[in-house]
Amino acid sequence: MRLTIPALLCLALLCLATALADDEPKRVLGLTIPNYGLTPVGSVYDTARIRLELEDLNDELLHQMVARGTPVVDVAALADAAADEPVLVARDGLHYSIEMYRRWVVEMLPAVCEALGLRD
């Protein structure tokens, strides 16, 4: 697969984060990229293209993070609910709301605790 510029940039950030974590990939937390095409503002653009490009990017990032042993939280899957739950989108119609971020944090918390060596 030919990597796109966004994928290469994300992979460069992953490598940098891993280097800053003393080359311990388990101390880095990877996140998928949400589909902004599901928001009211995003929906005025080519939503099919946005979805396909983000799916391809997230698939590649997931592959690379799993191969490196980096834990991953799929916030994109949670963000898909924004299409049906307006409370998950901020008033500007583009960004996600506090409620969405709360859901992401709840989803991330176990992986963050694991990366930090904290137990329940």
Buried (B, 14 or more C-beta within 10 A) or exposed (E): EEBEEBBEEBBEEBBEBBEEBEEEBBBBBBBBBBBBBBBEEBEEEEBEEBBEBBBBBBEBBBEBBEEBEBBBBBBBEBBBEBBEEEEBBBEEEEEBBEBBBEBBEEBBEEBEEBBEEEEE
